[in-house]
Amino acid sequence: MKRLSTLTLNNSQQQLLAVIFANKEKPMNIASIIVKHPNLVGARKLLLSLNVIEYNEKTKQYIVNDIGRQVSLDNDIIDDSEALTEKGQQLLSSIVPTNGTQQPQSTEFDMSMGGTAGSTDLGLPPMEGFSPLFKQLLNG
């Protein structure tokens, strides 16, 4: 078996492992957290394909297997007792605020682009900081 414990995880992958370990007692929370964060969706797909985590179809739960546990230990997400380390807590708090409520993320596309209906203001940043050549390219 290929050893993956030396796998270097990106921030989203580490956050996902922190979420799973933090919600072992409430596994139904994990899926609701993942779907609200597009980066976690991608991290979930990769960690599943690398066999770092598993998904139980019957119970609808994500599980960190032995490989995932070792990778989590090596990346300082958990300690030997599988409790989140300080780094693990920071990863978790960047996704789930400490008061336990989640920051809503809108998945709707704002068609007005910051302006109002009929407005020519597209909500774009002012062009003062751009070079004259760049302004000319943008304005045609």
TAURVEN-V956721 format. One record per helix or strand. SS is the DSSP state (H for helix, E for strand). FROM is the first residue (numbers start at 1). TO is the last residue. If there is no record, write none. Layout:
BEGIN
((SS/FROM/TO) (SS/FROM/TO))
END
This chain:
BEGIN
((H/11/22) (H/28/35) (H/38/49) (E/53/56) (E/61/64) (H/66/74) (E/78/78) (E/84/84) (H/86/93) (H/132/139))
END
